[in-house]
Amino acid sequence: MDDAYGLREGEIAVDLPEHHDAGIYFIGRIATPWTRREDCPKNPAESNALCTIHLDPRYAAGLKDLETCSHVIVLYFMDGARRDIVLQRPRHYAGGRGVFALRSPARPNPIALSVARLEAVDGTALRVRGLDCLDGTPLVDIKPYFASIDAHPDAVVGWREAEGRSR
Ligand SMILES: C[S@@+](CC[C@H](N)C(=O)[O-])C[C@H]1O[C@@H](n2cnc3c(N)ncnc32)[C@H](O)[C@@H]1O
C-alpha cells in the first residue's frame, strides 16, 4: 500500500471482518490510458478517452443485444484501494465525510460504477467512453443503462452543493 492510499489526519479506519461473505467472478479487464492514480480521471465526466472492456470470451453469449444500447452501466473492482477507511478526508474537502456519502475508491467493497457511452462491440471487446479506472482494472458486471429508470435529474448531494460544486 503506497502513501497515496495511506490514512490522512482525522480519518477513521476499522477492523474488517475476518471472512468474506460472498465470492465474485472477475469477468474481464478494462484497458484504459491511465497507469498512475494521479493521471486517472476522478470521475467519468473528467475524460472522454476511449477505453476497451475486454470480456472473458467464456461470457461472449451474454453480449447478445448489447450493441443496441447507447450507454452501459459498468461495474469494476478497484483492486488497489484500501477497504477499511469509513471516515475520509478527500483532498480539497474541508471536513471528514462518511464513505457511503462519497464515491471514493476506498470502501469496504471497492466496487466502482460508471455510466459509459458504448461506441462499439467488437467481438468480446467493448469500446466505451466514460470510465475513470486504472489500466487493467478487473470488470465485475455490465448492465444496460435505462434513462427512464436510472436518470434522476432532480437528485441532490447536499454537502457538495454547500461547497458550491455540483460534482
Ligand atoms: C473516485 S473513484 C470513482 C469510481 C466510479 N466512477 C464510482 O463512482 O464508483 C475514481 C478514482 O478511483 C481510483 N482508481 C481507479 N482505478 C482504481 C483501481 N483499480 N484501484 C484503486 N483505485 C483506483 C482513481 O484515483 C480514480 O480517480
The ligand as an SDF file (V2000), in Angstrom:
LIG
                    3D

 27 29  0  0  0  0  0  0  0  0999 V2000
  -13.4300    8.4430   -7.2890 C   0  0  0  0  0  0  0  0  0  0  0  0
  -13.3750    6.8160   -7.9880 S   0  0  0  0  0  0  0  0  0  0  0  0
  -14.9400    6.7650   -8.7740 C   0  0  0  0  0  0  0  0  0  0  0  0
  -15.2140    5.4230   -9.3940 C   0  0  0  0  0  0  0  0  0  0  0  0
  -16.6010    5.2710  -10.0020 C   0  0  0  0  0  0  0  0  0  0  0  0
  -16.8440    6.1960  -11.0850 N   0  0  0  0  0  0  0  0  0  0  0  0
  -17.6630    5.4010   -8.9470 C   0  0  0  0  0  0  0  0  0  0  0  0
  -18.2460    6.4780   -8.8250 O   0  0  0  0  0  0  0  0  0  0  0  0
  -17.9430    4.4240   -8.2570 O   0  0  0  0  0  0  0  0  0  0  0  0
  -12.2420    7.0050   -9.3170 C   0  0  0  0  0  0  0  0  0  0  0  0
  -10.8330    7.0110   -8.8020 C   0  0  0  0  0  0  0  0  0  0  0  0
  -10.5150    5.7050   -8.3080 O   0  0  0  0  0  0  0  0  0  0  0  0
   -9.1250    5.4750   -8.4240 C   0  0  0  0  0  0  0  0  0  0  0  0
   -8.9530    4.1710   -9.0830 N   0  0  0  0  0  0  0  0  0  0  0  0
   -9.2490    3.8630  -10.3550 C   0  0  0  0  0  0  0  0  0  0  0  0
   -8.9710    2.5850  -10.6130 N   0  0  0  0  0  0  0  0  0  0  0  0
   -8.5040    2.0540   -9.4680 C   0  0  0  0  0  0  0  0  0  0  0  0
   -8.0490    0.7720   -9.0960 C   0  0  0  0  0  0  0  0  0  0  0  0
   -8.0260   -0.2590   -9.9450 N   0  0  0  0  0  0  0  0  0  0  0  0
   -7.6460    0.5860   -7.8150 N   0  0  0  0  0  0  0  0  0  0  0  0
   -7.6590    1.6190   -6.9340 C   0  0  0  0  0  0  0  0  0  0  0  0
   -8.0660    2.8590   -7.2260 N   0  0  0  0  0  0  0  0  0  0  0  0
   -8.4850    3.0820   -8.4820 C   0  0  0  0  0  0  0  0  0  0  0  0
   -8.5420    6.6190   -9.2390 C   0  0  0  0  0  0  0  0  0  0  0  0
   -7.9150    7.5060   -8.3330 O   0  0  0  0  0  0  0  0  0  0  0  0
   -9.7790    7.2950   -9.8330 C   0  0  0  0  0  0  0  0  0  0  0  0
   -9.5740    8.6770   -9.9940 O   0  0  0  0  0  0  0  0  0  0  0  0
  1  2  1  0
  2  3  1  0
  2 10  1  0
  3  4  1  0
  4  5  1  0
  5  6  1  0
  5  7  1  0
  7  8  2  0
  7  9  1  0
 10 11  1  0
 11 12  1  0
 11 26  1  0
 12 13  1  0
 13 14  1  0
 13 24  1  0
 14 15  1  0
 14 23  1  0
 15 16  2  0
 16 17  1  0
 17 18  1  0
 17 23  2  0
 18 19  1  0
 18 20  2  0
 20 21  1  0
 21 22  2  0
 22 23  1  0
 24 25  1  0
 24 26  1  0
 26 27  1  0
M  CHG  2   2   1   9  -1
M  END
$$$$
